[in-house]
Amino acid sequence: MIKGELKEMRKISFVAFVIVISLSAATVSILRPILAKGEETKTPALEVQVHNFTFSPETLTVSVNSAVTWVNKDDIPHVIASNDALFMSKALDTDQKFSYTFTKAGTYPYYCTVHPKMVGKIIVR
């Protein structure tokens, strides 16, 4: 009797193991496309460094609905403003950031209001 019960318990354990593995595989196959789709729609982080009185890169090309972030790496403040007054940051101290999302295609020249010879351009396609 004990030998038969042990055999039956092994059979039940094996069936339970197979069910758990099957459910795990099904969950992964259902969620993977959903997670991948969410990853595809994320916009990559786009950054312009403000360093040594220059914008780097000076010209950045992005897609519509991209957020661009400017990061001040200088030891003095900078104010980033578009030539057409579409956006303007506050005075950015060292390591402070300013972001703007470009919702329309076009070319957006910008400059530092504190140092007007500092110029850059965002191209949105």
Long-range contacts (C-beta under 8 A, 24 or more apart in sequence): 43-67, 45-69, 47-71, 48-120, 49-73, 50-74, 50-78, 50-80, 50-92, 50-112, 50-118, 53-115, 53-117, 53-118, 54-118, 55-110, 55-118, 55-119, 55-120, 57-120, 58-119, 58-120, 58-121, 59-120, 59-121, 59-122, 59-123, 60-120, 60-121, 60-122, 60-123, 61-122, 61-123, 61-124, 61-125, 62-102, 62-122, 62-123, 62-124, 62-125, 63-124, 63-125, 64-102, 64-103, 64-104, 64-105, 64-124, 64-125, 65-101, 65-102, 65-103, 66-101, 66-102, 66-124, 67-99, 67-100, 67-101, 67-102, 68-99, 68-100, 68-101, 68-102, 68-122, 69-97, 69-98, 69-99, 70-97, 70-98, 70-99, 71-95, 71-96, 71-97, 72-96, 72-97, 76-114, 77-114, 78-112, 78-114, 78-115, 78-118, 79-112, 79-113, 79-114, 80-110, 80-111, 80-112, 81-110, 81-111, 81-112, 81-113, 82-108, 82-109, 82-110, 83-108, 83-109, 83-110, 83-111, 84-108, 88-113
